[in-house]
């Protein structure tokens, strides 16, 4: 999930440099959504993870 976020951020940066504003905005939006989903899943896995005793 984090790999997708990094991919979309790189696409957004490249599109922004080349002047494709719409594509950069869309890629940034997807990156934000993927990042927040990653954070939520990470927190859930931390809370429900099995602990070694």
N, C-alpha and C positions, 0 to 999 in steps of 0.2 A: 504494500500500500504506500509506503514511504517512497518507494522507487517511482511510482506513478506521479506522486507529488513533485519530485525533483524533475522528472521528465517534462511535466507541464510548465514548471517554472522556467526551465531552459528554453522551451518553445516560446513562452511569453517574452523572454528577454530577447531572443533572436528576432521574433516578429516585431517587437518594439523598436529594435535598432534598425530594421529594414523598412519601418514605416507602415506596417500592417496593424493599425490600431484595433480594428475589430477582432482580428485573430488573437492579438495579444491580450485583449480584455477577456475573451472567452477562455483562453488557456489559463489566465490568472484565476478566473472564477472556478474552473475545474480543479486547479491546484489547491485553492482554499478549501473547497468541499472535500477533496481527498485527504487533505491534512487534518481537518477536523474529524473526519471519520476515523482516521488513523489514531488520533489522540483518544477518542472515545473508546475504541476497541482496546487500546493499550491500557487505559485506566481500568476497564472492565476485566482485562486479563490479569492485571495486578491485584485487583480486589478478590477475584475468584480463583486465583492460582493456588495450586497445592503447595503446601510448605513442607520442606523436608524436616524430619524430626531426628 
